[in-house]
Structures are given as C-alpha cells and as structure tokens.
Amino acid sequence: MELTEIEALLKDKLGLAEVHVRGEGSHYTVIAVSDSFNEMSRVKRQQAVYAPLQDKIADGTMHAISIKTFSEADWQKERQFHLPQ
C-alpha cells in the first residue's frame, strides 16, 4: 500500500489537519494532527487512528504501526522533532 493512500484514507476518515506516514516494508509510523484529539485520552487517540486501518492490518498489508497523535497547537511545537529536515 502506498504511503499517500494511507494518508488519504486517514485524512478522509478522521478529518485530520495533517497526517504523515512513513513506512518500510509492512512497518509504518503515523503522525496524526487534529484538534479533535484534545478531548480524547491517549488510548482513544490510538484507537481512532487504528480503526480505519484495521482491514489492512487484518490482511497483512500492514504489520506494525507506531502512532503519534498531536493537537494542532502541540504539533506546531513538536513538528521539528518528528519530521526530517
């Protein structure tokens, strides 16, 4: 699965302000940014991002996923530490 497809899927399903996906083989890192995360616990944030990907995980397309979630304000402070320059 292409990284852009995963980004488009998550952005569409979750209405994210930003999403960044990196992957190698079947291992992926997802950074999701949305103010909707402000009202969620850390576990609920993970579950929200994980849910649209369940089919890809079940069929083996995606094996391991690391998820980082940020509110838009937090992302402005943290982005320099999480994206390559």
Phi, psi and chi 1 to 4 in degrees:
 res  aa     phi    psi   chi1   chi2   chi3   chi4
   1 MET       -  134.6  178.8  169.2 -141.8      -
   2 GLU   -72.7  145.8  -64.9  -68.4  -37.0      -
   3 LEU   -59.3  -38.7  -59.2  179.2      -      -
   4 THR   -65.3  -31.7   54.7      -      -      -
   5 GLU   -67.1  -42.2  -69.2  176.3  -78.1      -
   6 ILE   -64.5  -44.9  -62.3  168.1      -      -
   7 GLU   -59.6  -45.7  -71.4  174.9  -11.2      -
   8 ALA   -63.7  -41.5      -      -      -      -
   9 LEU   -61.1  -49.2  172.8   67.9      -      -
  10 LEU   -66.6  -41.0  -68.9  171.8      -      -
  11 LYS   -63.9  -42.0 -158.6  164.4 -160.1  175.3
  12 ASP   -67.5  -48.3  179.0   54.4      -      -
  13 LYS   -73.0  -32.3  -64.2  -72.5 -175.8 -175.0
  14 LEU  -109.6   -7.1  -58.7  173.8      -      -
  15 GLY    61.6   42.4      -      -      -      -
  16 LEU   -72.7  146.8  -59.5  172.6      -      -
  17 ALA   -71.7  -39.8      -      -      -      -
  18 GLU  -147.5  150.8  -74.8 -174.8   54.5      -
  19 VAL  -147.2  137.4   61.4      -      -      -
  20 HIS  -131.2  128.6  -55.5  -83.4      -      -
  21 VAL  -126.0  130.8  178.8      -      -      -
  22 ARG  -121.2  146.6  -75.4 -176.7 -100.2  155.4
  23 GLY  -153.0  153.7      -      -      -      -
  24 GLU  -142.5  114.2 -172.0  174.7  -44.8      -
  25 GLY    65.6 -123.6      -      -      -      -
  26 SER  -105.6   15.8   61.4      -      -      -
  27 HIS  -106.7  129.2  -63.5 -120.2      -      -
  28 TYR  -131.2  150.6  -65.2   87.1      -      -
  29 THR  -120.3  127.6  -60.9      -      -      -
  30 VAL  -118.3  129.5  174.9      -      -      -
  31 ILE  -114.0  119.0  -63.8  172.5      -      -
  32 ALA  -118.2  133.2      -      -      -      -
  33 VAL  -124.7  123.2 -179.3      -      -      -
  34 SER  -165.0  142.3  174.6      -      -      -
  35 ASP   -71.9  -14.4  -81.0  -18.2      -      -
  36 SER   -65.2  -20.0   65.7      -      -      -
  37 PHE   -71.3  -17.8  -65.8  137.9      -      -
  38 ASN   -56.1  -34.0  -73.5  -25.3      -      -
  39 GLU   -93.1    3.5  -55.8  -60.1  -42.3      -
  40 MET  -111.9  148.7  -64.8 -178.9 -170.6      -
  41 SER   -72.4  167.9   68.8      -      -      -
  42 ARG   -58.9  -41.5  178.2  178.5  -87.1  174.4
  43 VAL   -64.8  -44.8  170.6      -      -      -
  44 LYS   -63.0  -36.4  -68.9  -69.0 -177.1 -168.8
  45 ARG   -61.2  -47.5  -70.0  177.2  178.8 -157.9
  46 GLN   -60.7  -44.9  -60.8  -77.6  -44.5      -
  47 GLN   -63.0  -38.9  -69.7  171.5  -23.0      -
  48 ALA   -62.9  -42.1      -      -      -      -
  49 VAL   -75.1  -36.6  174.4      -      -      -
  50 TYR   -67.1  -38.5 -174.6   86.9      -      -
  51 ALA   -53.3  -49.7      -      -      -      -
  52 PRO   -67.7  -13.1  -16.6   26.9      -      -
  53 LEU   -98.6   -2.5  -56.9  173.6      -      -
  54 GLN   -55.6  -40.7  -78.7 -176.4  -41.5      -
  55 ASP   -62.6  -40.1  -69.9  -16.1      -      -
  56 LYS   -70.3  -31.8  -58.6  -59.0  177.0 -166.5
  57 ILE   -73.3  -43.2  -65.8  163.6      -      -
  58 ALA   -63.5  -36.7      -      -      -      -
  59 ASP   -88.0    1.2   71.8   11.2      -      -
  60 GLY    88.4   -2.5      -      -      -      -
  61 THR   -60.0  -41.3  -57.2      -      -      -
  62 MET  -117.0  129.7  -59.4  177.1   85.6      -
  63 HIS  -106.7  -52.8  174.0   69.8      -      -
  64 ALA  -123.4  133.9      -      -      -      -
  65 ILE  -132.4  128.0  -57.5  170.5      -      -
  66 SER  -106.2  126.6  170.4      -      -      -
  67 ILE  -119.0  128.0  -60.5  170.7      -      -
  68 LYS  -122.0  130.5  -62.8  177.6 -177.5  176.1
  69 THR  -121.7  145.3   57.9      -      -      -
  70 PHE  -142.9  146.7  -61.3   93.0      -      -
  71 SER   -74.2  165.8   67.9      -      -      -
  72 GLU   -62.9  -39.8  -68.7  180.0   49.4      -
  73 ALA   -66.5  -43.5      -      -      -      -
  74 ASP   -64.6  -37.2  -71.9  -17.9      -      -
  75 TRP   -63.3  -38.2 -179.6 -120.8      -      -
  76 GLN   -60.2  -34.4  -66.7  -51.5  -48.5      -
  77 LYS   -79.5  -33.5  -63.6  175.7 -156.9  167.2
  78 GLU   -99.7  -16.4  -63.5  -71.9  -30.7      -
  79 ARG   -56.9  -34.5   73.0 -178.8  -61.0  132.0
  80 GLN   -63.4  -22.5   65.8 -173.7   -8.7      -
  81 PHE   -90.7  -11.9  -56.6  111.9      -      -
  82 HIS  -117.7  -14.3  -63.4  -79.4      -      -
  83 LEU  -113.1  143.6  -70.7  179.2      -      -
  84 PRO   -66.7  146.3   13.7  -17.6      -      -
  85 GLN   -74.8      -  -59.6  -64.4  -32.0      -
